[in-house]
Amino acid sequence: MLLIGNYNTLKVARITAAGAQLSSESGNILLPGRLVPKGAEPGTELRVFVYVDSEERLTATTRKPKAAVGDFALLKVKDNVGVGTFLDWGLEKDLLLPFGEQTDQLRRGQDVLVYVYLHSSGRVAASTRVEKFLRPADTTLAEGDGVDLLVYAFSDLGAKVIVNNAFNGLLFSNELYVNPSIGERIRGYVKKIREDGKIDVTLRMGGAREAANDQDVILDALKARNGMLPLSDKSTPEDIAGLLRMSKKSFKKGIGALYKEKMIEITPEGIRLRSVQK
């Protein structure tokens, strides 16, 4: 089955002056000559991205777009036209965001988070109404699982996130010891799966695993900075989060454990690895 707005492996049927004709169950699809890999000949299989061009024809490209059908992505507004807004997604033909799929007025140069989908017309399109494309958590997730998060909005409760490119999640304000922006991808953990299928997430592991991870993060940061970090239990939460992406409470527990193990030394300038002390 040919996937429009996605990657396909297609075989070269013939080479013409215009490029390579690739065979598919929907007929031959042109890969323009400037994009045909050197050495391609009839029978060669090529991995290409297929979409509808400005003349409403199926076309192939070896270029990699910034998003494919089924993806959530942060894209830049190029222009507003009569039917909607055009977004830069890395291909010659810009991606259309119909006015009916917009939640706010958009301006040129603005970054906007969208879901890329296949319109009933067969064209690839985008929508800022991302929540309607998210589904309740299923049995593939359990509390404590590590997950990929994509920030798509903020509310009074915290940051709204897309979990594993599929599910609706919330990162509460008291968990935000970092300041993510819309479109930022971060790593998190499932804290709770609610009855409505929405997911509460955290940036921290739980229990002993979390404590051990905090110590590893501190040690890695020390090694990356020649054994010295300008942080102490007197540092501000913002300074700690900026360098280590952890809370001050977690930092204090971590350096306490490392100090007891005689792995670090606490100095007026910060903390230092004992192994590199002169």
Secondary structure, 3 states (H helix, E strand, C coil): CCCCCEEEEEEEEEECCCEEEEECCCCCEEEEHHHCCCCCCCCCEEEEEEEECCCCCEEEECCCCCCCCCCEEEEEEEEECCCEEEEECCCCCCEEEEHHHCCCCCCCCCEEEEEEEECCCCCEEEECCHHHHCECCCCCCCCCCEEEEEEEEECCCEEEEEECCCEEEEEEHHHCCCCCCCCCEEEEEEEEECCCCCEEEECCCCHHHHHHHHHHHHHHHHHHCCCEECCCCCCCHHHHHHHHCCCHHHHHHHHHHHHHCCCEEEECCEEEEHHHCC
